[in-house]
């Protein structure tokens, strides 16, 4: 495991901040200064400021994200974060992002390799959203969403679209661009009023109240690992 990932797994800091600790000479591996390209084995001794650290137990949590929390581990503006909702031991971070006003399924974990797999566009993790929009979409609008929308950062991939009720649409995508779903509905002239992610990588939050969370079962974790 790379040294910055080891420190993140130990709950010391995020990978980016761990890099800063390493560059500052505050990290030692087997008594020698750690480097950004240092890899850590199970038998290695890692110290930060002279104190030995060890990886935390892996944790995989499914949160029903409520409105008003930002999807980050910390916020420079002092806003409430999704990490504030879940236990702080072991330290977990969100996989991907949901807008502050978007609710629904969010995975938090300290499992770096799994988080990388789920966030990487190559693996096309499936995400299902339920959008309440301004006005009602006609068949042409639905067809455009299904076939792909031309956005400023390129066309979207084909999506699965289903009308649940007038002005209420279920949309399943395999991408994860910034504010993608909202921008897709803006492009067809029906801005989003409310947005909820009902399913993420097969994980549903229909039995969790907003702001509630649960640990994934071993079977669920194994299924996520098979996505890579």
C-alpha positions in Angstrom: 0.0 0.0 0.0 1.3 3.4 -0.9 2.4 5.5 2.2 -0.3 8.2 1.7 -3.0 5.6 1.4 -1.7 3.9 4.6 -1.9 7.1 6.5 -5.4 7.8 5.2 -6.4 4.3 6.2 -4.9 4.9 9.7 -7.2 8.0 10.0 -4.3 10.4 10.2 -5.3 12.6 7.2 -6.6 12.5 3.7 -4.2 11.3 1.0 -3.6 14.8 -0.1 -2.8 16.0 3.5 -0.8 12.9 4.1 1.4 13.9 1.1 2.1 17.2 2.9 3.1 15.3 6.1 5.5 13.2 4.1 7.0 16.1 2.2 7.5 17.9 5.6 9.6 15.0 6.8 7.2 14.1 9.6 6.7 10.5 8.5 9.2 7.7 9.0 9.0 4.1 7.8 11.3 1.7 9.7 13.2 4.6 11.0 13.8 6.2 7.6 12.1 9.3 6.2 9.1 8.3 4.1 8.9 9.4 0.5 5.9 10.0 -1.7 6.6 6.8 -3.6 7.2 4.7 -0.5 5.1 1.5 -0.3 4.3 0.0 3.1 4.1 -3.7 3.9 2.4 -5.4 6.8 5.6 -5.8 8.7 6.7 -2.2 8.3 6.7 0.3 11.2 5.2 3.7 10.3 5.5 6.7 12.6 4.2 10.2 12.4 5.9 12.8 14.6 7.5 9.9 16.5 4.2 8.0 17.2 3.5 4.7 15.6 0.3 4.4 13.5 -1.6 1.5 12.1 -4.4 1.0 9.7 -7.9 1.2 11.0 -10.4 -1.6 10.6 -12.2 -1.3 7.3 -15.6 0.3 7.4 -18.3 0.7 4.7 -21.3 2.8 5.6 -24.4 3.6 3.6 -25.9 7.0 4.5 -29.3 8.4 3.6 -27.9 11.9 3.0 -30.3 14.7 4.1 -30.6 18.1 2.7 -28.2 20.7 4.0 -25.0 18.7 4.4 -22.0 19.0 2.0 -20.4 15.9 0.7 -16.9 16.3 2.0 -14.8 15.3 5.0 -14.4 18.9 6.1 -15.6 22.3 5.0 -13.6 25.6 5.2 -16.8 27.6 5.5 -17.9 25.7 8.5 -21.0 24.0 6.9 -22.3 20.7 8.2 -20.8 17.7 6.4 -21.9 14.2 5.8 -19.0 13.0 7.9 -20.5 14.8 10.9 -23.5 12.4 10.8 -21.6 9.1 10.9 -19.2 7.8 13.7 -15.7 9.3 13.7 -14.0 6.0 14.6 -12.9 4.7 12.2 -12.5 7.7 10.0 -14.4 7.4 6.8 -14.8 9.7 3.8 -17.6 9.9 1.1 -17.3 8.2 -2.2 -18.2 10.7 -4.9 -20.4 13.7 -4.2 -24.0 14.7 -3.9 -25.0 18.4 -4.0 -25.9 20.0 -0.7 -29.6 20.1 -1.7 -29.6 16.5 -3.0 -30.7 13.6 -0.8 -30.2 9.9 -1.0 -27.7 7.0 -1.1 -24.1 7.9 -0.3 -21.4 5.5 0.6 -18.6 6.4 3.1 -15.6 4.2 3.6 -11.9 4.1 4.5 -11.4 1.3 1.9 -9.2 3.2 -0.5 -9.0 0.7 -3.3 -12.8 0.1 -3.3 -13.5 3.8 -3.2 -11.2 4.3 -6.2 -13.0 1.6 -8.2 -16.4 3.0 -7.4 -15.4 6.6 -8.3 -13.5 5.7 -11.5 -15.5 6.4 -14.7 -14.2 3.3 -16.3 -16.3 1.0 -14.1 -19.6 2.8 -14.9 -21.2 2.4 -11.5 -24.9 2.7 -11.8 -26.7 5.5 -10.0 -30.5 6.0 -10.0 -32.1 9.4 -9.3 -35.7 10.5 -8.8 -36.1 14.1 -9.9 -39.1 16.4 -9.3 -38.8 19.0 -12.1 -40.5 22.1 -13.2 -43.3 21.2 -15.7 -43.8 17.8 -17.4 -41.5 16.3 -19.9 -42.9 15.2 -23.3 -41.8 12.2 -25.3 -39.1 14.3 -27.1 -37.6 15.4 -23.8 -37.5 11.8 -22.6 -35.9 10.7 -25.8 -33.2 13.3 -25.5 -32.4 12.2 -22.0 -32.4 8.6 -23.0 -30.1 9.1 -26.0 -27.7 11.6 -24.4 -27.6 15.3 -23.8 -25.0 17.7 -25.2 -23.5 19.6 -22.2 -20.7 22.1 -22.1 -18.2 19.3 -21.1 -19.4 16.9 -23.8 -22.3 14.6 -24.5 -23.7 12.4 -21.8 -23.9 8.7 -22.2 -27.3 7.1 -22.9 -29.5 6.8 -19.8 -32.5 4.8 -18.6 -35.5 7.1 -18.1 -38.9 6.4 -16.7 -41.8 8.8 -16.0 -43.2 8.1 -12.5 -45.8 10.9 -12.6 -46.2 14.3 -14.2 -43.0 16.2 -13.4 -41.5 13.2 -11.6 -38.8 11.3 -13.5 -36.6 8.3 -12.6 -33.2 8.6 -14.3 -30.4 6.0 -14.2 -26.9 6.9 -15.4 -23.4 5.4 -15.3 -21.5 8.7 -15.1 -20.7 11.0 -12.3 -20.0 14.5 -13.6 -20.5 17.6 -11.5 -24.2 18.4 -11.1 -24.8 16.2 -14.2 -28.4 15.3 -13.5 -29.4 18.8 -12.8 -27.7 20.0 -16.0 -29.4 17.4 -18.0 -32.8 18.5 -17.0 -31.8 22.2 -17.4 -30.8 21.3 -21.0 -34.4 20.0 -21.8 -36.0 23.0 -20.2 -37.2 21.4 -17.0 -35.1 22.6 -14.0 -34.9 20.3 -11.0 -36.9 21.2 -8.0 -35.9 18.2 -5.8 -33.4 15.5 -6.4 -33.0 12.2 -4.6 -30.5 9.4 -5.4 -32.5 6.2 -4.6 -29.8 3.7 -5.6 -26.0 3.7 -5.7 -24.2 0.7 -7.0 -27.2 -1.5 -6.1 -27.5 0.0 -2.6 -30.9 1.4 -1.7 -31.9 3.8 1.1 -35.6 3.2 1.1 -35.5 1.7 4.6 -33.3 4.4 6.0 -34.7 7.7 7.2 -32.9 10.9 6.1 -29.8 11.3 8.2 -29.7 7.6 9.2 -26.9 5.2 8.2 -26.1 1.5 8.4 -23.0 -0.7 7.9 -22.9 -2.7 4.8 -23.1 -6.5 5.1 -20.2 -8.6 4.1 -22.2 -9.9 1.1 -22.8 -6.3 0.0 -19.1 -5.5 0.2 -18.2 -8.5 -1.8 -20.7 -7.5 -4.5 -19.1 -4.0 -4.7 -15.7 -5.5 -5.1 -16.9 -7.5 -8.1 -17.7 -4.3 -9.9 -14.0 -3.8 -10.8 
